[in-house]
Amino acid sequence: SNHSATGFDLSSLSPSNLALTIMAALSVRDLDETVRERLRVRAAEHGRSMEAEIRAILTEAVSAPADPRGLAQTLLARFGEFGGLDLELPARSDAPHAANLSQ
């Protein structure tokens, strides 16, 4: 038979006319009521449903380009205003040597 378990006629499907759509469902439990209300207001401000607003927020969050400065420069930019920390390092008493991995 050319019918699937859902009754859909599979004989009309071919690589040239088949479009595959994958949708993911996401449930968020225990969402704070304040957060839910802020999402509702934000969605209204943008003229979207809450679902569309959440999709837009998630898409923007994962689509943001990575910071090209690297970790050290990012940390310096974020925390540099707090100043540095001077550490007194003890003098090395043993000569440096390679780790012994045979133990």
Helices and strands as residue ranges (DSSP letters): G 10-12, H 33-45, H 50-63, H 71-79, G 80-82
